[in-house]
């Protein structure tokens, strides 16, 4: 009986030798599989979300606080390339900036622009802009420095940028970008998803992001599928109403 058992085990050394011969081919197959599959996962493009805003528009503040800030907690920021362009309904006349809500808004727009340009990583500059938008609009231009330390930015570079011609130059670049919008913006907040304006559906930006993303979606997207899309925004700062206060 035992002789028959050991005879049947003759296959074992043969099996081991065969697997040793196949190991390089197996590794090569797995490597090829990884090269094919991984790029298809990692290569999914992020959804581009662009907000054209102005610092003292209450509806821009509401959008940043209640609609963009949650992206950093619900996983949407991982699938989004977020940009904020702080110029909004301003105008450039004879080389001077004229802002809808007065010179304080021009100053704050430039401060936001400097933060975005000096710290290109969204997780660096967004907390600062979020903090600015939570300040009392009447005193924000005086108290903006209180947002620097909590957001872990450096005060000196911000001052050097915003209080010198560099800040104005960077803001003029955002002015030119805003003026090139097609169709032209009619109000702020003006929100684009992959280049398409959401018009007055901007409060549903999260749903539009989920629909646009082609990869594995965060869990929040499943919940958003069952929510009704809003048709009326909370409010708008209309473009036509620009004061003659310059900066």
FENUR-V66819 format. One record per helix or strand of 2 or more residues. SS is the DSSP state (H for helix, E for strand). FROM is the first residue (numbers start at 1). LEN is the number of residues. If there is no record, write none. Layout:
# FENUR-V66819
ss=SS from=FROM len=LEN
ss=SS from=FROM len=LEN
This chain:
# FENUR-V66819
ss=H from=2 len=7
ss=H from=10 len=33
ss=E from=47 len=7
ss=H from=58 len=11
ss=H from=71 len=4
ss=H from=76 len=4
ss=E from=80 len=7
ss=E from=91 len=3
ss=E from=96 len=3
ss=H from=103 len=16
ss=H from=122 len=13
ss=H from=140 len=4
ss=H from=146 len=5
ss=H from=155 len=8
ss=H from=165 len=15
ss=E from=187 len=2
ss=E from=190 len=4
ss=E from=196 len=2
ss=H from=199 len=14
ss=H from=220 len=5
ss=E from=237 len=2
